[in-house]
Amino acid sequence: MQVAVIADIHSNLPALEAVLEEVGHLPIYCAGDVVGYNPFPNEVIALLKERRAVSILGNHDHAVISGDTSWFNPIAAAAIEWTAGELTPGSRDYLRTLPKTYENALYMVHGSPKSPLEEYVYGDAPDYQLLDMFNSTRRDVIVLGHTHVPFIKRLGGRLVFNPGSVGQPRDGDPRASCAVLDTEELEVEIIRVAYDIDAVARAILDRGLPQPLALRLYGGW
């Protein structure tokens, strides 16, 4: 069976819409950070609910509902505080229901199994770190988010990957990033999708979010 795997949407509705159009009617799995940075939190949550996406909690999601921005930089903290003021009661309830991990045929976590909301794991992580994740989760497929940088890595017959960020890529490619996973063959493909960055940048500025959040979308950083 094929499924679409996404992460780090960060309230970027046009990017999410473009990705969902690209993957068609595949089931959607989201590795956290539904909100933050961009100006469409309620719309993104409504679309995920409409698509019955399986989603988990990210660090920005947690900060929005907890109010704790103590370990965020000033720009990220400003976006979190703005988002908290924009959320409808229904959107806030949705974020509160998100678990920190999803454990079924695959194991999905925003950061890492050891530190679900905080740890950054990149594609150049040493094999021993990845082996420790496989041993602790007892799963053959692990999905990570948080870094906004896609990667695919195999160890033996096991697979760990990050689909990259839908809403704020940081690998130098401004296109939205997602993945399609074949859960039987354990094959995964990273897919990049163009979207209307201008529309998001204008909305960021119109709604009073920090200007650098608009500028960075064009460079994918």
SULSULKA-V536197 format. One record per run of one state. SS is the DSSP state (H for helix, E for strand, C for the rest). FROM is the first residue (numbers start at 1). LEN is the number of residues. If there is no record, write none. Layout:
BEGIN
SS & FROM & LEN
SS & FROM & LEN
END
This chain:
BEGIN
C & 1 & 1
E & 2 & 5
C & 7 & 6
H & 13 & 11
C & 24 & 3
E & 27 & 4
C & 31 & 10
H & 41 & 10
C & 51 & 3
E & 54 & 3
C & 57 & 2
H & 59 & 8
C & 67 & 7
H & 74 & 13
C & 87 & 2
H & 89 & 9
C & 98 & 1
E & 99 & 1
C & 100 & 1
E & 101 & 3
C & 104 & 3
E & 107 & 3
C & 110 & 17
H & 127 & 11
C & 138 & 3
E & 141 & 4
C & 145 & 6
E & 151 & 5
C & 156 & 2
E & 158 & 5
C & 163 & 13
E & 176 & 7
C & 183 & 4
E & 187 & 7
C & 194 & 3
H & 197 & 10
C & 207 & 4
H & 211 & 9
C & 220 & 2
END
